[in-house]
Amino acid sequence: MNRLQIWHRNIVTVDLLYKLNSTNLHDITHLKNIILKSTINTSVLEPKDIIFGLVVLELLSNQKAKILKTRKSIAAFKTRKSIPISSKVTIRSKNLYNYIDFLICIALPKLSEFNSLNIKSVVNSKKSLSIGLSNLSMFPQLTKELEHLPKNIGLTITFNISLVKSSWILLLLLGEFQVPVIL
């Protein structure tokens, strides 16, 4: 069992019971999954560039990545139906706490422009929070491969939770894991 999983079970659930004035343990919000999504701007013109996104996601999550394809053709974006456009990985259960631990303790402190998460970061969704990263040099798994990766590769990290009544509960839950949050 991971140290953050033990922390969540023993400390966070009790703390959220008091903060949210809940009477039932099952009413407490918890993290469902984390979705890592890699996007490369040139993948529309060069579908082979998707391989870079797959490699990045597999190195970061230790799981097999899935290729996402377009649903319909859009002439303004020069896309056709069913061409590969990006890749994603969904992290659940035990790997979820391992990845949060890695993200909080190793990756986010290396990011220079990351000061804290703001309530304004929760855009139109009460159940998820997304962080977009354009500089992947903060991940130690990518140090050897960084010179071979294209410069325009991006990564989106989405935290999904269950049982949400309002958007600030998501930031409260991430604050319990010692992620710097401004309410």
C-alpha atoms as an extended CHARMM CRD file, in Angstrom:
* protein
*
       183  EXT
         1         1  MET       CA              0.0000000000        0.0000000000        0.0000000000  PROA      1               0.0000000000
         2         2  ASN       CA              1.3100000000        3.4340000000       -0.9460000000  PROA      2               0.0000000000
         3         3  ARG       CA              1.8860000000        6.0990000000        1.6930000000  PROA      3               0.0000000000
         4         4  LEU       CA             -0.6560000000        8.4370000000        0.0680000000  PROA      4               0.0000000000
         5         5  GLN       CA             -3.2450000000        5.6590000000        0.0370000000  PROA      5               0.0000000000
         6         6  ILE       CA             -2.7250000000        5.1610000000        3.7750000000  PROA      6               0.0000000000
         7         7  TRP       CA             -2.8220000000        8.9560000000        4.2460000000  PROA      7               0.0000000000
         8         8  HSD       CA             -6.1190000000        9.1280000000        2.3300000000  PROA      8               0.0000000000
         9         9  ARG       CA             -7.6870000000        6.2850000000        4.2810000000  PROA      9               0.0000000000
        10        10  ASN       CA             -6.6550000000        7.4180000000        7.7750000000  PROA      10              0.0000000000
        11        11  ILE       CA             -6.3670000000       11.2080000000        7.6250000000  PROA      11              0.0000000000
        12        12  VAL       CA             -8.1200000000       12.6870000000        4.5780000000  PROA      12              0.0000000000
        13        13  THR       CA            -11.4320000000       10.8440000000        4.9320000000  PROA      13              0.0000000000
        14        14  VAL       CA            -11.7710000000       11.8320000000        8.6040000000  PROA      14              0.0000000000
        15        15  ASP       CA            -10.7760000000       15.4130000000        7.8500000000  PROA      15              0.0000000000
        16        16  LEU       CA            -13.2820000000       15.6930000000        4.9830000000  PROA      16              0.0000000000
        17        17  LEU       CA            -16.0160000000       14.2340000000        7.1990000000  PROA      17              0.0000000000
        18        18  TYR       CA            -15.5660000000       17.1790000000        9.5650000000  PROA      18              0.0000000000
        19        19  LYS       CA            -15.0330000000       19.8480000000        6.9150000000  PROA      19              0.0000000000
        20        20  LEU       CA            -18.0480000000       18.8750000000        4.7920000000  PROA      20              0.0000000000
        21        21  ASN       CA            -20.3390000000       18.0950000000        7.7560000000  PROA      21              0.0000000000
        22        22  SER       CA            -21.1000000000       14.6920000000        6.3090000000  PROA      22              0.0000000000
        23        23  THR       CA            -22.6910000000       11.9070000000        8.3300000000  PROA      23              0.0000000000
        24        24  ASN       CA            -21.9240000000        9.0710000000        5.9350000000  PROA      24              0.0000000000
        25        25  LEU       CA            -18.4680000000        7.8570000000        5.0080000000  PROA      25              0.0000000000
        26        26  HSD       CA            -19.6490000000        7.0710000000        1.4650000000  PROA      26              0.0000000000
        27        27  ASP       CA            -20.6000000000       10.7190000000        0.8700000000  PROA      27              0.0000000000
        28        28  ILE       CA            -16.9430000000       11.6980000000        0.9240000000  PROA      28              0.0000000000
        29        29  THR       CA            -15.4010000000       12.5630000000       -2.4310000000  PROA      29              0.0000000000
        30        30  HSD       CA            -12.4430000000       10.5410000000       -3.6280000000  PROA      30              0.0000000000
        31        31  LEU       CA            -10.2550000000       10.4750000000       -6.7160000000  PROA      31              0.0000000000
        32        32  LYS       CA            -11.6430000000        8.1850000000       -9.4030000000  PROA      32              0.0000000000
        33        33  ASN       CA             -8.8420000000        8.4030000000      -11.9380000000  PROA      33              0.0000000000
        34        34  ILE       CA             -6.1950000000       10.5420000000      -13.5640000000  PROA      34              0.0000000000
        35        35  ILE       CA             -6.1290000000       10.8930000000      -17.3330000000  PROA      35              0.0000000000
        36        36  LEU       CA             -2.8850000000       11.7780000000      -19.0960000000  PROA      36              0.0000000000
        37        37  LYS       CA             -3.4090000000       13.0370000000      -22.6310000000  PROA      37              0.0000000000
        38        38  SER       CA             -0.6150000000       13.8520000000      -25.0510000000  PROA      38              0.0000000000
        39        39  THR       CA             -1.1240000000       16.1040000000      -28.0550000000  PROA      39              0.0000000000
        40        40  ILE       CA              1.2720000000       17.0450000000      -30.8480000000  PROA      40              0.0000000000
        41        41  ASN       CA              0.3950000000       19.9490000000      -33.1430000000  PROA      41              0.0000000000
        42        42  THR       CA              1.9050000000       18.3370000000      -36.2400000000  PROA      42              0.0000000000
        43        43  SER       CA             -0.0070000000       15.0540000000      -35.8560000000  PROA      43              0.0000000000
        44        44  VAL       CA             -2.6850000000       16.2270000000      -38.3140000000  PROA      44              0.0000000000
        45        45  LEU       CA             -0.1510000000       16.5770000000      -41.1230000000  PROA      45              0.0000000000
        46        46  GLU       CA              2.1520000000       13.7530000000      -39.9870000000  PROA      46              0.0000000000
        47        47  PRO       CA              0.1960000000       10.8870000000      -38.3360000000  PROA      47              0.0000000000
        48        48  LYS       CA              3.4800000000        9.1340000000      -37.4940000000  PROA      48              0.0000000000
        49        49  ASP       CA              4.1520000000       11.7950000000      -34.8280000000  PROA      49              0.0000000000
        50        50  ILE       CA              1.6060000000       10.0690000000      -32.5920000000  PROA      50              0.0000000000
        51        51  ILE       CA              4.3550000000        7.5780000000      -31.7310000000  PROA      51              0.0000000000
        52        52  PHE       CA              6.1480000000       10.2870000000      -29.7260000000  PROA      52              0.0000000000
        53        53  GLY       CA              3.0320000000       10.8270000000      -27.6160000000  PROA      53              0.0000000000
        54        54  LEU       CA              2.6390000000        7.1020000000      -27.0500000000  PROA      54              0.0000000000
        55        55  VAL       CA              6.2480000000        6.7830000000      -25.8930000000  PROA      55              0.0000000000
        56        56  VAL       CA              5.9440000000        9.7560000000      -23.5310000000  PROA      56              0.0000000000
        57        57  LEU       CA              2.7560000000        8.4500000000      -21.9210000000  PROA      57              0.0000000000
        58        58  GLU       CA              4.0800000000        4.9250000000      -21.5300000000  PROA      58              0.0000000000
        59        59  LEU       CA              7.2690000000        6.2080000000      -19.8930000000  PROA      59              0.0000000000
        60        60  LEU       CA              5.3570000000        8.4870000000      -17.5160000000  PROA      60              0.0000000000
        61        61  SER       CA              2.6380000000        6.0550000000      -16.4520000000  PROA      61              0.0000000000
        62        62  ASN       CA              4.1160000000        2.5560000000      -16.9510000000  PROA      62              0.0000000000
        63        63  GLN       CA              0.9050000000        1.6140000000      -18.7530000000  PROA      63              0.0000000000
        64        64  LYS       CA             -0.0100000000        1.0630000000      -22.3760000000  PROA      64              0.0000000000
        65        65  ALA       CA             -1.3340000000        4.1960000000      -24.0610000000  PROA      65              0.0000000000
        66        66  LYS       CA             -4.3900000000        4.3470000000      -26.3150000000  PROA      66              0.0000000000
        67        67  ILE       CA             -4.5600000000        6.2210000000      -29.6310000000  PROA      67              0.0000000000
        68        68  LEU       CA             -7.4700000000        8.6300000000      -30.0510000000  PROA      68              0.0000000000
        69        69  LYS       CA             -8.8690000000        9.2230000000      -33.5320000000  PROA      69              0.0000000000
        70        70  THR       CA            -11.0270000000       12.0020000000      -34.9230000000  PROA      70              0.0000000000
        71        71  ARG       CA            -14.7710000000       11.4050000000      -35.0410000000  PROA      71              0.0000000000
        72        72  LYS       CA            -15.5700000000       13.5040000000      -38.0750000000  PROA      72              0.0000000000
        73        73  SER       CA            -13.9090000000       15.5360000000      -40.7960000000  PROA      73              0.0000000000
        74        74  ILE       CA            -13.3810000000       19.2630000000      -40.2060000000  PROA      74              0.0000000000
        75        75  ALA       CA            -12.0050000000       21.2090000000      -43.1560000000  PROA      75              0.0000000000
        76        76  ALA       CA            -10.9010000000       24.2070000000      -41.0850000000  PROA      76              0.0000000000
        77        77  PHE       CA             -8.5650000000       21.9930000000      -39.0520000000  PROA      77              0.0000000000
        78        78  LYS       CA             -7.5430000000       19.9130000000      -42.0850000000  PROA      78              0.0000000000
        79        79  THR       CA             -8.6890000000       16.6880000000      -40.4460000000  PROA      79              0.0000000000
        80        80  ARG       CA            -10.3280000000       13.6510000000      -41.9400000000  PROA      80              0.0000000000
        81        81  LYS       CA            -12.4600000000       11.0880000000      -40.2080000000  PROA      81              0.0000000000
        82        82  SER       CA            -10.6070000000        8.3560000000      -38.2680000000  PROA      82              0.0000000000
        83        83  ILE       CA             -7.0850000000        9.7640000000      -38.4090000000  PROA      83              0.0000000000
        84        84  PRO       CA             -4.9790000000        9.5200000000      -35.2160000000  PROA      84              0.0000000000
        85        85  ILE       CA             -4.8360000000       12.8580000000      -33.4120000000  PROA      85              0.0000000000
        86        86  SER       CA             -3.6210000000       12.1990000000      -29.8310000000  PROA      86              0.0000000000
        87        87  SER       CA             -3.0450000000        9.5230000000      -27.2100000000  PROA      87              0.0000000000
        88        88  LYS       CA             -4.1840000000        8.9800000000      -23.6400000000  PROA      88              0.0000000000
        89        89  VAL       CA             -3.7080000000        6.8350000000      -20.5490000000  PROA      89              0.0000000000
        90        90  THR       CA             -6.1540000000        6.3940000000      -17.6690000000  PROA      90              0.0000000000
        91        91  ILE       CA             -4.5890000000        5.7050000000      -14.2730000000  PROA      91              0.0000000000
        92        92  ARG       CA             -6.7980000000        4.0440000000      -11.6470000000  PROA      92              0.0000000000
        93        93  SER       CA             -6.6830000000        2.3470000000       -8.2140000000  PROA      93              0.0000000000
        94        94  LYS       CA             -3.2140000000        1.5380000000       -6.8420000000  PROA      94              0.0000000000
        95        95  ASN       CA             -1.3120000000        3.2170000000       -9.6740000000  PROA      95              0.0000000000
        96        96  LEU       CA             -3.3650000000        6.3650000000       -9.0320000000  PROA      96              0.0000000000
        97        97  TYR       CA             -1.7750000000        7.0040000000       -5.6390000000  PROA      97              0.0000000000
        98        98  ASN       CA              1.6870000000        6.1100000000       -6.9320000000  PROA      98              0.0000000000
        99        99  TYR       CA              1.3270000000        8.6440000000       -9.7350000000  PROA      99              0.0000000000
       100       100  ILE       CA             -0.0300000000       11.3800000000       -7.4440000000  PROA      100             0.0000000000
       101       101  ASP       CA              2.8950000000       10.7900000000       -5.1070000000  PROA      101             0.0000000000
       102       102  PHE       CA              5.3280000000       11.0950000000       -8.0160000000  PROA      102             0.0000000000
       103       103  LEU       CA              3.5770000000       14.1920000000       -9.3430000000  PROA      103             0.0000000000
       104       104  ILE       CA              3.4300000000       16.0390000000       -6.0110000000  PROA      104             0.0000000000
       105       105  CYS       CA              6.8830000000       15.1580000000       -4.6870000000  PROA      105             0.0000000000
       106       106  ILE       CA              9.0460000000       15.0480000000       -7.8290000000  PROA      106             0.0000000000
       107       107  ALA       CA              7.4860000000       16.5690000000      -10.9480000000  PROA      107             0.0000000000
       108       108  LEU       CA              5.5210000000       19.6660000000       -9.8580000000  PROA      108             0.0000000000
       109       109  PRO       CA              8.2890000000       21.1900000000       -7.6920000000  PROA      109             0.0000000000
       110       110  LYS       CA             10.5670000000       21.2090000000      -10.7610000000  PROA      110             0.0000000000
       111       111  LEU       CA              8.0540000000       23.2450000000      -12.7560000000  PROA      111             0.0000000000
       112       112  SER       CA              9.1200000000       26.8830000000      -12.5430000000  PROA      112             0.0000000000
       113       113  GLU       CA              5.8140000000       28.5600000000      -13.4480000000  PROA      113             0.0000000000
       114       114  PHE       CA              3.6900000000       26.3390000000      -11.1750000000  PROA      114             0.0000000000
       115       115  ASN       CA              2.9010000000       28.2190000000       -7.9880000000  PROA      115             0.0000000000
       116       116  SER       CA             -0.5320000000       26.9290000000       -7.0510000000  PROA      116             0.0000000000
       117       117  LEU       CA             -3.8530000000       25.7370000000       -8.4240000000  PROA      117             0.0000000000
       118       118  ASN       CA             -6.5860000000       28.3370000000       -8.4980000000  PROA      118             0.0000000000
       119       119  ILE       CA            -10.3670000000       28.0180000000       -8.2960000000  PROA      119             0.0000000000
       120       120  LYS       CA            -10.4460000000       29.6120000000      -11.7580000000  PROA      120             0.0000000000
       121       121  SER       CA             -8.6140000000       26.5440000000      -13.1350000000  PROA      121             0.0000000000
       122       122  VAL       CA            -11.7820000000       24.5030000000      -12.7550000000  PROA      122             0.0000000000
       123       123  VAL       CA            -13.3700000000       25.3010000000      -16.1030000000  PROA      123             0.0000000000
       124       124  ASN       CA            -17.0380000000       24.3670000000      -16.6950000000  PROA      124             0.0000000000
       125       125  SER       CA            -16.6980000000       21.1210000000      -14.8030000000  PROA      125             0.0000000000
       126       126  LYS       CA            -17.4080000000       20.1830000000      -11.2220000000  PROA      126             0.0000000000
       127       127  LYS       CA            -15.9100000000       16.7170000000      -11.5480000000  PROA      127             0.0000000000
       128       128  SER       CA            -12.4940000000       17.3840000000      -13.0730000000  PROA      128             0.0000000000
       129       129  LEU       CA             -9.4780000000       19.6560000000      -12.9720000000  PROA      129             0.0000000000
       130       130  SER       CA             -7.0210000000       19.8070000000      -15.8540000000  PROA      130             0.0000000000
       131       131  ILE       CA             -3.4300000000       21.0120000000      -15.8200000000  PROA      131             0.0000000000
       132       132  GLY       CA             -1.7810000000       21.6730000000      -19.1690000000  PROA      132             0.0000000000
       133       133  LEU       CA              1.9900000000       21.3060000000      -19.4940000000  PROA      133             0.0000000000
       134       134  SER       CA              4.0450000000       22.3510000000      -22.4960000000  PROA      134             0.0000000000
       135       135  ASN       CA              7.5030000000       21.7950000000      -20.9680000000  PROA      135             0.0000000000
       136       136  LEU       CA              8.1600000000       18.1090000000      -20.2750000000  PROA      136             0.0000000000
       137       137  SER       CA             11.7030000000       18.5550000000      -18.9510000000  PROA      137             0.0000000000
       138       138  MET       CA             10.4780000000       18.2740000000      -15.3440000000  PROA      138             0.0000000000
       139       139  PHE       CA              9.8740000000       14.5320000000      -15.6770000000  PROA      139             0.0000000000
       140       140  PRO       CA             12.9930000000       12.4740000000      -14.8400000000  PROA      140             0.0000000000
       141       141  GLN       CA             11.8090000000        9.5630000000      -17.0360000000  PROA      141             0.0000000000
       142       142  LEU       CA             12.1810000000       11.7380000000      -20.1270000000  PROA      142             0.0000000000
       143       143  THR       CA             15.6980000000       13.1220000000      -19.5920000000  PROA      143             0.0000000000
       144       144  LYS       CA             17.3660000000       10.7900000000      -22.1120000000  PROA      144             0.0000000000
       145       145  GLU       CA             14.5620000000       11.0260000000      -24.6860000000  PROA      145             0.0000000000
       146       146  LEU       CA             13.9740000000       14.7910000000      -24.4330000000  PROA      146             0.0000000000
       147       147  GLU       CA             16.2960000000       15.6950000000      -27.2970000000  PROA      147             0.0000000000
       148       148  HSD       CA             14.5230000000       13.2400000000      -29.6310000000  PROA      148             0.0000000000
       149       149  LEU       CA             11.0190000000       14.5050000000      -28.8360000000  PROA      149             0.0000000000
       150       150  PRO       CA              9.4140000000       17.2580000000      -30.9180000000  PROA      150             0.0000000000
       151       151  LYS       CA              9.2930000000       20.7140000000      -29.3460000000  PROA      151             0.0000000000
       152       152  ASN       CA              5.5460000000       21.1230000000      -29.7800000000  PROA      152             0.0000000000
       153       153  ILE       CA              4.4530000000       18.1390000000      -27.6670000000  PROA      153             0.0000000000
       154       154  GLY       CA              2.0560000000       18.8950000000      -24.8330000000  PROA      154             0.0000000000
       155       155  LEU       CA              0.6320000000       16.9900000000      -21.8920000000  PROA      155             0.0000000000
       156       156  THR       CA             -2.6860000000       17.4470000000      -20.1020000000  PROA      156             0.0000000000
       157       157  ILE       CA             -3.2030000000       15.9500000000      -16.6480000000  PROA      157             0.0000000000
       158       158  THR       CA             -6.8750000000       15.6290000000      -15.6390000000  PROA      158             0.0000000000
       159       159  PHE       CA             -7.9740000000       14.7280000000      -12.1050000000  PROA      159             0.0000000000
       160       160  ASN       CA            -11.4690000000       13.1660000000      -11.9700000000  PROA      160             0.0000000000
       161       161  ILE       CA            -13.3810000000       12.7340000000       -8.7210000000  PROA      161             0.0000000000
       162       162  SER       CA            -16.7030000000       11.2340000000       -7.7090000000  PROA      162             0.0000000000
       163       163  LEU       CA            -19.6180000000       12.6450000000       -5.7030000000  PROA      163             0.0000000000
       164       164  VAL       CA            -19.1760000000       16.3430000000       -6.3370000000  PROA      164             0.0000000000
       165       165  LYS       CA            -21.5620000000       18.9710000000       -5.0620000000  PROA      165             0.0000000000
       166       166  SER       CA            -19.4580000000       21.9740000000       -6.0830000000  PROA      166             0.0000000000
       167       167  SER       CA            -16.1560000000       22.7180000000       -7.7900000000  PROA      167             0.0000000000
       168       168  TRP       CA            -14.2640000000       23.8440000000       -4.6870000000  PROA      168             0.0000000000
       169       169  ILE       CA            -14.5270000000       20.3420000000       -3.1820000000  PROA      169             0.0000000000
       170       170  LEU       CA            -12.1020000000       19.0850000000       -5.8390000000  PROA      170             0.0000000000
       171       171  LEU       CA             -9.5510000000       21.7090000000       -4.8340000000  PROA      171             0.0000000000
       172       172  LEU       CA            -10.1760000000       20.8890000000       -1.1680000000  PROA      172             0.0000000000
       173       173  LEU       CA             -9.4310000000       17.2220000000       -1.8640000000  PROA      173             0.0000000000
       174       174  LEU       CA             -6.2380000000       18.0520000000       -3.7660000000  PROA      174             0.0000000000
       175       175  GLY       CA             -5.2410000000       20.3730000000       -0.9220000000  PROA      175             0.0000000000
       176       176  GLU       CA             -5.5090000000       17.4190000000        1.4480000000  PROA      176             0.0000000000
       177       177  PHE       CA             -2.8020000000       15.7000000000       -0.6160000000  PROA      177             0.0000000000
       178       178  GLN       CA             -0.5350000000       18.7620000000       -0.0660000000  PROA      178             0.0000000000
       179       179  VAL       CA             -0.9920000000       20.1570000000       -3.5760000000  PROA      179             0.0000000000
       180       180  PRO       CA             -0.7340000000       23.9660000000       -3.3160000000  PROA      180             0.0000000000
       181       181  VAL       CA             -4.2970000000       25.2380000000       -3.8220000000  PROA      181             0.0000000000
       182       182  ILE       CA             -5.8480000000       28.7030000000       -3.6070000000  PROA      182             0.0000000000
       183       183  LEU       CA             -9.5700000000       28.6730000000       -2.7920000000  PROA      183             0.0000000000
